[in-house]
Amino acid sequence: MLLIKCPYCGQRPETEFKCGGEAHIARPEDPSALNDEAWADFLYTRSSIKGVLAERWMHSHGCQRWFNALRNTHSDAFLITYEMGKPRPAVDENGELK
């Protein structure tokens, strides 16, 4: 079973968590100024890379708090989890934490 480290509760089984998609996507300052194409791009276009991706996760069967995680989408390994609002940790070209 995959264990995910909640920054608030510690390691728990993956069944306690829900993924909320890609992290660090800034909401437009004036959404009403966007045309339909730009709004659709904001809502639906994500990087969906094979490698290290920053994602939002919620500990739905625990503290019910959101946090961010760097996860390798190829191996499904979590590199690090960190609290919302904190900057994304740096990784090198091999996907390792700097």
Secondary structure as the mmCIF struct_conf table of DSSP 4:
data_model
#
loop_
_struct_conf.conf_type_id
_struct_conf.id
_struct_conf.beg_label_comp_id
_struct_conf.beg_label_asym_id
_struct_conf.beg_label_seq_id
_struct_conf.end_label_comp_id
_struct_conf.end_label_asym_id
_struct_conf.end_label_seq_id
STRN STRN1 LEU A 3 CYS A 6
TURN_TY1_P TURN_TY1_P1 PRO A 7 CYS A 9
STRN STRN2 GLY A 10 PRO A 13
HELX_RH_3T_P HELX_RH_3T_P1 GLU A 14 GLU A 16
STRN STRN3 LYS A 18 GLU A 22
BEND BEND1 ALA A 23 ALA A 23
HELX_LH_PP_P HELX_LH_PP_P1 ALA A 26 PRO A 28
BEND BEND2 GLU A 29 GLU A 29
HELX_RH_3T_P HELX_RH_3T_P2 PRO A 31 ALA A 33
BEND BEND3 LEU A 34 LEU A 34
HELX_RH_AL_P HELX_RH_AL_P1 ASP A 36 TYR A 44
BEND BEND4 LYS A 50 GLY A 51
STRN STRN4 VAL A 52 MET A 58
TURN_TY1_P TURN_TY1_P2 SER A 60 CYS A 63
STRN STRN5 TRP A 66 ASN A 72
TURN_TY1_P TURN_TY1_P3 THR A 73 SER A 75
STRN STRN6 PHE A 78 GLU A 83
TURN_TY1_P TURN_TY1_P4 MET A 84 GLY A 85
BEND BEND5 LYS A 86 LYS A 86
HELX_LH_PP_P HELX_LH_PP_P2 PRO A 87 ALA A 90
STRN STRN7 VAL A 91 VAL A 91
TURN_TY1_P TURN_TY1_P5 GLU A 93 ASN A 94
BEND BEND6 GLY A 95 GLY A 95
STRN STRN8 LEU A 97 LEU A 97
#
